[in-house]
Amino acid sequence: MQKAGGIIALIAGVFGTGAAIITLFFGGIASAVDAEGASTVVGLGWGGMLFSFATIVLGAVAMGAKGKVPGILLIVCAIGGAILGGTIVAIFMVLALIGGILATIGAGKAGKEPVSAT
């Protein structure tokens, strides 16, 4: 289950990067026509880019790690990306949150052996 969470996080990070590029594009267009709040949209785009890249890295680390730390960091990164990345990025950060939860839960069950009733 930990590898599945990492794969889901990788997919969410790639799509989140695309969403951040779209946000930067619209922020650039708004800035070119001197729209109000354009700098905020550009800032959200850069925040989305940062958290999407971090999601990609943490998703790859979560696939190969043995502990719960990458999964927990992935959850924190998904929440931060949803807050600071804009609306489009936030949609994919929900997917990253699910991947982080799966990676965290999967790490807890990886080292346990089934109990036999003998």
Number of C-alpha atoms within 10 A of each C-alpha: 18 28 20 17 28 33 20 21 37 27 19 27 29 17 20 31 24 17 24 28 18 15 25 22 15 16 21 18 14 17 17 10 9 11 12 10 11 19 16 13 21 24 17 23 28 20 20 33 26 19 27 31 17 19 33 25 17 25 31 18 18 33 21 12 17 16 17 19 17 24 31 19 18 33 26 17 23 31 18 17 30 23 16 20 30 22 18 18 32 22 17 23 31 18 21 34 26 20 31 33 21 22 33 25 17 21 23 14 12 12 10 8 7 7 6 5 4 3
